[in-house]
Amino acid sequence: MKRLFTLCLLLAATTFSLFAQPDKKDVRQGNRMFRKGKYAEADISYRKGLLKDSTSVAANYDLASNLYRQENYDEALKCLDRIKESAPETRYGADYFYNLGDVALKKEDYRSAVLAFGQSLLLRPDDMDAKENYIYAKMKMKDQEGQGGGNQDQNQDQNQDQNQDQNQNQDQNQDQNQNQDQNQDQNKDQGQQPYRGEISPQQAQQMLQAIQAQEKETQDKVNKEKAAALKARQKDKNW
C-alpha cells in the first residue's frame, strides 16, 4: 500500500479541463489548499465546484482524496460512487479504481478492495503498487471469511460432539453402577463377599499343585544328570 491518493490528485488537477467543467477555478483552489495540508479549506473549494456541477469528475475525485486524508472514508466512498460511470471511461480509470480499493481497505471491505484493485490492474497491468495491494486485500479477505461463519459452524459442531460425549459417559457410568449393584446382590445371595485383589481357595490350591509338580520335574531331571555323570566316570575307570 505505497501509493495512496496524492498522485491521483495531481493527475486530476492537470486533467480536469478535459471534462470541460465550469468548476475549474474551484478545483484548482482546492488542490492548492490540499498540497499545503489545509484540508478544511480544500474541502470548501471542492464543494463549491460541486454546487456548480454535482457530476464533476475532477471535483468528486479530488474531494474524495481530501476526505481520505481526513480519514472520512464513508464520505470519500460516496464521492467516488457519484462518478462510477464516468471516471472509469477516462484515461485515469486505473487511478480511480486504485483509490476505490484504498478506501475499501480502510473500511475493511476486503472483497470490494480485491475487485477494485483487480479492475485497476486490468487497465494498468504493470502497476506494482496495485499488484501488492491486490495480493494484500485478497489475503485479508480470506482471513476475514475464515473467521466468519466457518468458525461458528465448527464451534456448534464441537459443542454437539461434547454434549454427545457427556451423554455417552453418563450412560456408561449408569451401566457400570448397575453392573456393580447386580454383582453385589449376587454375592449376597451366595453368602460370599466380593474379592478385592485376593485369590480364591480353589485358585490357591491349583497354584500349589502346579508348584509341586514343577519341583518334582526338576528333581527328576537332577537325578538323571547325576546318574549319567556316574556312568561316565565308571567308563573312564574301566578304560
C-alpha positions in Angstrom: 0.0 0.0 0.0 2.6 2.5 -1.0 0.7 4.9 -3.2 -2.5 6.5 -1.9 -4.4 9.5 -3.1 -1.7 12.1 -3.6 -0.5 11.1 -7.0 -4.1 10.7 -8.3 -4.9 14.1 -7.0 -2.1 15.7 -9.1 -3.3 13.9 -12.2 -6.8 15.0 -11.7 -5.6 18.6 -11.1 -3.9 18.6 -14.5 -6.6 16.9 -16.5 -9.9 18.3 -15.2 -10.0 20.7 -18.1 -10.6 17.7 -20.4 -14.0 17.3 -18.9 -15.0 20.9 -19.8 -16.3 21.6 -16.3 -17.4 25.1 -15.1 -15.7 24.3 -11.7 -12.1 24.8 -13.0 -11.3 27.6 -10.6 -12.7 26.0 -7.5 -10.9 22.7 -8.2 -7.6 24.5 -8.7 -8.1 26.4 -5.5 -8.9 23.2 -3.7 -5.8 21.5 -5.0 -3.6 24.3 -3.8 -5.0 24.1 -0.3 -4.7 20.3 -0.4 -1.0 20.5 -1.2 -0.4 22.8 1.8 -2.2 20.4 4.1 -5.1 22.8 4.6 -7.8 20.1 4.2 -10.7 22.2 5.6 -10.1 25.0 3.1 -9.7 22.5 0.3 -13.0 20.8 1.3 -14.8 24.2 0.9 -13.3 24.8 -2.6 -14.2 21.3 -3.9 -17.7 21.6 -2.6 -18.2 24.9 -4.3 -17.3 23.3 -7.5 -19.8 20.5 -6.8 -22.5 23.1 -6.3 -22.0 24.2 -9.8 -21.8 20.6 -11.2 -22.5 17.7 -8.9 -21.3 15.3 -11.6 -17.9 16.9 -12.0 -15.3 14.1 -12.2 -12.4 16.4 -11.0 -14.3 17.9 -8.1 -15.6 14.5 -6.8 -12.3 12.8 -7.5 -10.2 15.3 -5.6 -12.8 15.8 -2.8 -12.6 12.0 -2.2 -8.8 12.4 -1.9 -9.2 15.2 0.6 -11.8 13.3 2.7 -9.5 10.2 2.6 -6.7 12.3 4.2 -9.1 13.3 6.9 -10.0 9.6 7.5 -13.6 10.3 6.4 -13.8 7.1 4.4 -17.6 6.9 4.2 -17.9 10.3 2.6 -14.9 9.6 0.3 -16.6 6.5 -1.0 -19.8 8.5 -1.7 -17.8 10.9 -3.8 -16.2 8.1 -5.8 -19.6 6.4 -6.2 -21.0 9.5 -7.8 -18.6 9.2 -10.7 -18.5 5.4 -11.0 -19.9 5.6 -14.5 -17.8 8.4 -16.0 -14.4 8.1 -14.2 -13.6 4.6 -15.5 -14.1 5.8 -19.1 -11.3 8.4 -18.8 -7.6 7.8 -19.3 -7.3 7.8 -15.5 -9.7 5.0 -14.9 -6.9 2.8 -13.3 -6.2 5.5 -10.7 -9.9 5.8 -10.0 -10.2 2.1 -9.2 -6.9 2.2 -7.2 -8.3 4.9 -5.0 -11.6 3.0 -4.7 -9.6 0.0 -3.5 -7.7 2.1 -0.9 -11.0 3.3 0.6 -12.3 -0.2 0.7 -9.2 -1.4 2.6 -9.6 1.3 5.2 -13.2 0.3 5.6 -12.0 -3.4 5.9 -14.3 -4.3 3.0 -11.6 -6.6 1.5 -13.8 -8.2 -1.1 -14.6 -4.8 -2.6 -10.9 -3.9 -2.4 -9.9 -7.1 -4.3 -12.4 -6.2 -7.1 -11.3 -2.6 -7.3 -7.5 -3.4 -7.5 -8.3 -6.1 -10.0 -10.0 -3.6 -12.2 -7.1 -1.2 -11.8 -4.7 -3.9 -12.9 -6.8 -4.7 -16.0 -6.4 -1.1 -17.1 -2.7 -0.8 -16.0 -1.1 -4.3 -15.7 2.4 -3.1 -14.9 1.3 -1.2 -11.7 3.4 -2.9 -9.0 1.6 -0.9 -6.2 -1.8 -2.2 -7.4 -0.4 -5.7 -7.5 0.9 -5.5 -4.0 -2.4 -4.1 -2.7 -4.4 -6.7 -4.7 -2.4 -9.6 -3.0 -2.8 -8.0 0.4 -6.5 -7.4 0.0 -7.0 -11.0 -1.2 -5.1 -12.4 1.8 -7.1 -10.2 4.2 -10.4 -11.3 2.5 -9.5 -15.0 3.1 -8.6 -14.4 6.7 -11.9 -12.4 7.2 -14.0 -15.1 5.6 -12.2 -17.8 7.6 -13.0 -16.1 10.9 -16.7 -15.7 10.0 -19.4 -18.3 9.7 -17.0 -21.2 9.3 -15.8 -20.8 12.9 -19.4 -20.6 14.2 -20.3 -23.8 12.4 -17.1 -25.5 13.8 -18.0 -24.3 17.3 -21.5 -25.6 17.1 -20.2 -29.0 15.9 -17.7 -29.1 18.7 -20.4 -28.3 21.2 -22.7 -31.0 19.8 -19.8 -33.5 20.0 -19.0 -32.6 23.6 -22.7 -32.9 24.6 -22.8 -36.4 22.9 -19.6 -37.5 24.7 -21.0 -36.3 28.0 -24.3 -38.2 27.4 -22.3 -41.3 26.5 -20.2 -41.0 29.6 -23.3 -40.6 31.7 -24.8 -43.7 30.1 -21.6 -45.7 30.7 -21.4 -44.7 34.3 -25.0 -45.7 34.8 -24.4 -49.1 33.2 -21.3 -49.6 35.4 -23.2 -48.7 38.5 -26.0 -51.1 37.6 -23.5 -53.9 37.0 -21.8 -53.3 40.3 -25.2 -53.4 42.1 -26.0 -56.7 40.3 -22.7 -58.3 41.3 -23.1 -57.2 44.9 -26.6 -58.7 45.0 -25.4 -62.0 43.6 -22.6 -62.2 46.1 -25.0 -61.5 48.9 -27.4 -64.3 47.7 -24.5 -66.8 47.6 -23.3 -65.7 51.0 -19.9 -64.7 49.6 -18.0 -61.4 49.9 -16.5 -60.0 46.7 -12.8 -60.5 46.4 -10.7 -57.3 46.1 -7.3 -58.3 44.7 -7.3 -61.7 46.6 -7.3 -65.2 45.1 -9.9 -67.8 45.9 -9.1 -71.0 47.9 -9.6 -73.1 44.7 -7.0 -70.9 42.8 -4.5 -71.2 45.7 -4.8 -75.0 45.6 -4.3 -75.1 41.9 -1.2 -72.9 42.2 0.3 -75.1 45.0 -0.2 -78.2 42.9 1.5 -76.6 39.9 4.5 -75.6 42.0 4.8 -79.1 43.5 4.7 -80.7 40.0 7.4 -78.4 38.8 9.6 -79.2 41.8 9.2 -82.9 41.1 10.1 -82.5 37.5 13.2 -80.5 38.4 14.3 -83.1 41.0 13.8 -86.0 38.4 16.0 -84.1 35.9 18.8 -83.6 38.5 18.7 -87.3 39.4 19.1 -88.3 35.8 22.0 -85.9 35.3 23.7 -87.4 38.4 23.2 -90.9 37.1 24.6 -90.1 33.7 27.7 -88.5 35.3 28.3 -91.6 37.4 28.2 -93.9 34.4 30.7 -91.7 32.6 33.2 -91.9 35.5 32.8 -95.6 35.5 33.6 -95.9 31.8 36.7 -93.8 32.4 37.9 -96.1 35.1 37.3 -99.2 33.0 39.1 -97.9 30.1 
